């Protein structure tokens, strides 16, 4: 027996449409829908697409049924539609969420259509907030996207919508919880933390809106998976803790959780059998968390505001200190240390921790430990017991009562808590060289009174230092920088002037230091106006471009921008700085060019518009030269972003001037300007959008001529058997196609044949009769040369041209699908939807598969276009004679004919059979 007869399967699928369902009953429709659901999980792309179209037809049919007035002659009822959606579609959709990415994608696309077209069924309309016309914002388009950052963004949007509590609980339970678990378990260990966190946050948010039975079932599923998925225990524990954070029920419900948790987690954290099920650390973390929940449950009736770190800190330590009165084995000691580490981690994340309470808590524990070491308990912290909520009256001379042999464990714990808290202050590592910089950042009452003494001492040390790179000098500079950043410390203009004259600024150009730059930034922030500051800023600008150290370049960039925005500059001096930046767009190293572009981009964004308008022509010309001549892809990308930013931040007159410049370059005879002009016109299309339409009549004929010039050049080389590596005009053709792609995204009427004619005619205000006759003759010969040329570029030797042609075809085929599905136009309206053209496209795409691809995305587009062209060709061919004409057509070379023969074998067999 052979395999499946795909031709018959596809033929059957094509016969089932919206009208077909009006002729059958629910009992007859269920087997058809079941087969389609089965094919939705097929490994064959063409089967998945055919099944998707059939199910989509049923959804459209259901929408028509639900929107009609009740009629007695209808076979279908609203109840039957509700039944199929609830018990058929959503059930198997949830099962498919564990499948591979391609299967999930087609089901998610189907769910989006259900949300849009069946909003009243199963409360599907509640998910309408997840839909968007913007593909980058649409949840359904991004949740299974290949790009990871788009999946993470979709998860974040889903979580925000879930918090509102308006989503359907049934769909969330059947579809989205399986999807989120599948995504969570698919993330590789050590990678994609943003996706992992997004899944956990989304599941936790769902649990916060659940009723008790659903919440309990979700939590129990996580506990069962602890045993079933030992490699995911750490991940599941994170999820469990996040779900428990969303706990919103009574104490009795929590007790029920505890009874069932005992079946999954050993009750004694010190039992030897613990290692057989969970690692000690994971189990201890979970038990500590549940203990904290018990504590909250016991005082549930009390005022929730009293449940803080200050009132409960010592109670968290009691399970540990209770074991520190007897001899400890090494194993028990390690377990207690692990529990202390878990408590410290919880304190670090606790939002109720007050800085003062934490300092008192750690100070008392550390002082008790020191007293144990010196055998001196007279200066203990008994007075702090009441402040920290200590209820134990057994030993009022200590904060915690432990055996002196083990007090070092509590001391180490307190030091760790204090260290972790100090790290959250986000101090630089260099500040550790001197203890004063971190203290200056704290709200110390004595800082203002001692500020003068500190300033004078630092100025004397720094000014008298012989070695500007010594540790003492650097420490002084860092402390001076911290003082300058403080709003409670003032320095006079003379003192600031003295700072500029430090030895480190004498040889600043040859030996810049990050500490000196930080000090200079603080001085510039104070807006010191002295002649030296202008000279130093010029050196800073040169370092921003010429330094090979990225931290130095970044800091110099910040100083220069702060200076340009904060200081009053004459027109001449400002022009000097701008000329410097524009001149360095040609700097020999790409890092310097990137720094100059970043600064220009920031200037365009933040400077007053009148200044940008005055400088727009000069900036534009220099940026276009950089765009045309730079050989670094990142620099070109940054240049394009700067030009686009400039276009969006100038007035109407400046924008018109930029547009006319670009059009003149593109329409002119200097082919060296075509590629740069096409890139700039593409940026103008992105910014101007629909307002660019009036220029299409001037741009499209030139675009077509450029494409034909590139094709003619290639044909000439092939006919002369030339061995040149690349034909002429390939770059101009490539950027013209990129421009066309952007035009197609803005002006969808370009897909229609007839719109080309009206496009040119409407551009003339009062066309004469002779003009119209000549124009129609011209259009009859050249209407579709653009599309013909794009098809020819599918076999161009240059990879860039093949890829952009594939992308444009993909957009074209998508427009065909949308238009035909919505019945806006007929298939014959599209020029490429002719059998001969589709055949040529399919042959060209088949030849592309023999060439190595640069990435998977390009291969996916080729395969999608190939499937579409073959399916379209299959539906349009009517007899074998036409197939013979296609194979023997004069436009196919030998290689293409061999490929075409193989391509049409299934079609010929079907016709002969």
Order of alpha helices (4+ residues) and beta strands (2+ residues): alpha-alpha-alpha-alpha-alpha-alpha-alpha-alpha-alpha-alpha-alpha-alpha-alpha-alpha-alpha-alpha-alpha-alpha-alpha-alpha-alpha-alpha-alpha-alpha-alpha-alpha-alpha-alpha-alpha-alpha-alpha-alpha-alpha-alpha-alpha-alpha-alpha-alpha-alpha-alpha-alpha-alpha
